[in-house]
Amino acid sequence: MALRPVLLLLLLVAAWRAMVPTVARGQEPIVVAAPASGQLGDAVRPRAYRLDLTVDPARPRFGGHVEIDVLLVGDAVSLDLHGRSLSVARVEAVSGNLRVPGSWQQLDAEGAARVIFAQALPAGPVTLAFDYDAPFADGPSGMFRVAVEGAWYSWTHFQPIDARAAFPCFDEPGFKTPFVLTLRTPPGLLAIGNSPEVGLAALEQGMAVHRFAPTPPLPTYLVAMMVGPFATLEGDAPPRGARRTVLPVRLVSTRQNAARLQYALDGSRQIVGLLEDYFGESFPFPKLDQVTSPVLPGAMENAAASLYRDDILVLDPASPVAQQRMFATVVAHELGHQWFGDLVTPRWWDDLWLNESFANWIGYRIGHAWRPDLGIEGEALGAGYEAMETDALLAGRPVRQPIARSSDIDSAFDVITYGKGGHVVGMVAAWLGEETFREAVRRHIAAHRFGTANSEEFFAAIASVADNPKLVPALRSFVEQPGVPLLALRRDGDRVIVTQLRYTTAGVAPPPGRWIIPLCLRRGGTRACFIMDQHTQSFSIPGEGPVFPNAGGTGYYRFELTAGHWRDLIETADRLPAGEALALVDSLWGSIRAGRGTIGEMARLAHKLIRHPDPRAADAADRALARFVRENIVGARGRRGQRLLREKLYLPLLREYGFDPRAGIYAQEPAARAQRRVHVVNAVVGTGGGRKVRRALAAAAAAYLAGDRAALDPAWFDHAFDIHLYEGGSEAVPGLLERALSSEDPVFRPAALGALARTGEPQMAASLLALADPRLRESERRDLLDGIMSRSATREYGYAWALSHVAALLAGGEGQAFSTRLPQIIGRFCSVTWANRIAHDFRGAFAGTPGALELERAVERVRNCGLLDDMMGPQIDAEFAALR
């Protein structure tokens, strides 16, 4: 009798195989092509998910049972969805009383998948059921795990298309559905999802079963699942505005960080309130978890369970100002996403900018509102000006980029989307007026709550509140084409004649480009805004003094002036608002790179700005000069001139500010002063006048590494460890390396590893890249390569290593994401010859990857730097040599 069920099963399997249309009997399955567009289409629409997963971070694999309710628009014998590296043991479709088995097939490396059924499924509602398991990832993509101080933890990071590595799904942003999550874990572990856990975990078959409330509609990339012996700190955001109840807020981190979460808890609660005020409505979800991981490269806006790299949340009031500033902007960015991205989601990745550009802008805006003393406004404008360096290249893309294939998605997560897009949003907000722009944002959110939207709908919201019909076309002209406008200005009494063209650097012919520009000019106390929609136009602005071409610095453009106009603005630079000072430095920098401005003009601007009250503005010109030095355009004579200039500018400030490297010495002074001291030390530490600073840092590093944690503040880690290794030589290396690898301190560990990578010793570079210590994470090895390539003495060694290991570096899901960073690492040379070599050596490896565009940018940067050096290198070096 026992044989009869087996025989029946064999007969059913044989009959099923006979009906499967893509499998020929006696042959291997026919490989069916994945959808060419990367999009699944509307033939099948998911309506709800039920995930019941067993997750034990101490084991190499996880798995479970997934059910997806879908709607078929027509009869189907197969359907397409997503799944990558899943071992699917069973697939079944249920339609009414009909139960149909299916076979699973992954179609490509990116995770397009197909299920083929034993018979056609009828149109209408169907439930798909999957039993499967999958490997944990080692790096921060999909469901990944890390051992921290002997304990295993797991997290998820699904953006943009890595949910498919954790469960079968329809992994596109336009599909928003509720999720019901059950996590089965070893007893004693905390489990986190997007919604609150319902009751206490029950014990079933030796596993703790955590059941979570249904979520609102979410896309797959915002689903979150975290499991581990986490430390937590709980609090709440009190009722505020439209929210009549408390919002539970919890900080979650690995156990060794338990004592340093209060700052982030307090700040998160306050930032939530500021965002609620801006959007005019309550936080969209019933709770908020703020979770950290030691290996995440940045942060991720999972709905109600945002994830951050450890050092973003693990800090205290005595932490360096730069770390506090990072907390403010990143947390405001990710929590801003809870509305703009999570509550309202782009339909497809070509509108990623709706998420990230807006969040980048509001992250700086709300971060500044939370802590005005941190100097965050200047950081926002600085991000836009830095984006211009990439946007000025001919190898570019628009902010809103059509996404034709899945491999194109990662390339959209770049400085164009974040830096340029955020600056353009800020430009429109400033031109339109903050209150009016906020009303447009609120209308957009209200119209698409828990749904999806595209650029057209966002433009429509702006048009509905704007008085000027040209504003939306202006926004389009910046979002839908690449390039940086260059405005050439000529004054004629109270009139300014402006001509627009596309900015390029020396030796590069400008391609055609035309923008509709929201232009704001300032003259004395008069600010006048216009829409410039012609190639050349004149504008009237009465008043006294020189005309500033970018009032407030919010415009996304550079300007070129007559020599007298440059001189007049430089003379008044110390009285400019911070944003305008930054715009002036950026446009002068651009003029020098284009072969028009001079190093002497930038040096005069550095003298004028050195006492500016905004720290970023005060040091902007010095930073611009330092970039020429880092690129090796400046020779030995020029470098000496730069050091002399820095001594003249910064030694008086050092005497005025004082310097003591001990921890917390400056924790009680104003943030702007503490921030300024950091750059003062950066400027003088490499000069003859910086000997005392170097001695103090060396002694502090030695004491710190000997166990005196109070001897060295984290603000000075980089310089202190660099000096420690320089003075200690090869004998200092093993001790610092061991201290780094045995530490989970989120600030010390990367700082120590970074110093080891920057020694400039080829032998050290070789040993670090070959290091087989299991405590070194693969993401850290890639960071080491970055540090090695930052030093000219080890750059060629790092290049050769990257070339010989490029296949491994680009392998796997994390490698695809890294492919956009690797060209930036290898593109630090400055010659036409090196540009040609990089193109020859790496184009084949990057073809078809998200990093293909970034490689072309790297090649162009290296070539443009070489052209500038060939055309103007001796002149630039001579001008540097004359600095004092």
Secondary structure, DSSP 4 states (H G I P E B T S, - for coil): -THHHHHHHHHHHHHHHHH-TT--TTSPPPPPPPPTTS---SSEEEEEEEEEEE--TTSSEEEEEEEEEEEESS-EEEEEEE-SS-EEEEEEEEETTEEEEEEEEE-STT-EEEEEEEEEEPSEEEEEEEEEEEEPBSSSSEEEEEEETTEEEEEEE-TTTTGGGTS-B---TT--B-EEEEEEE-TT-EEE-SS-B-SSPEEETTEEEEEBPPPSSB-GGG---EEES-EEEEEEEPPBTTB-S-EEEEEEE-GGGGGG-HHHHHHHHHHHHHHHHHHTS--SSS-EEEEEESS-SSEE--TTEEEEEHHHHS--TTS-HHHHHHHHHHHHHHHHHTTBTTTEEESSGGGHHHHHHHHHHHHHHHHHHH-GGG-HHHHHHHHHHHHHHHHTSSS---SS----SGGGTGGGSSHIIIIIHHHHHHHHHHHH-HHHHHHHHHHHHHHTTTEEE-HHHHHHHHHHH-S-TTHHHHHHHHHSS---EEEEEEEETTEEEEEEEE---TT-PPPP----EEEEEEETTEEEEEEE-SSEEEEE--SSSPEESSGGG-SS-EEE--HHHHHHHHHTGGGS-HHHHHHHHHHHHHHHHTTSS-HHHHHHHHHHHTT-SSHHHHHHHHHHHHHHHHTT-S-HHHHHHHHHHHHHHHHHHHHHH----STTTTTTS-HHHHHHHHHHHHHHTTSGGGHHHHHHHHHHHHHHHTT-GGG--GGGHHHHHHHHHHHHGGGGHHHHHHHHHT---TTHHHHHHHHHHTS--HHHHHHHHT---TTS-HHHHHHHHHHHHTSHHHHHHHHHHHHHTHHHHT-HHHHHHHTTTHHHHH----SHHHHHHHHHHHHHHHTTSTTHHHHHHHHHHHHHHHHHHHHHHHHHHHHHHT--
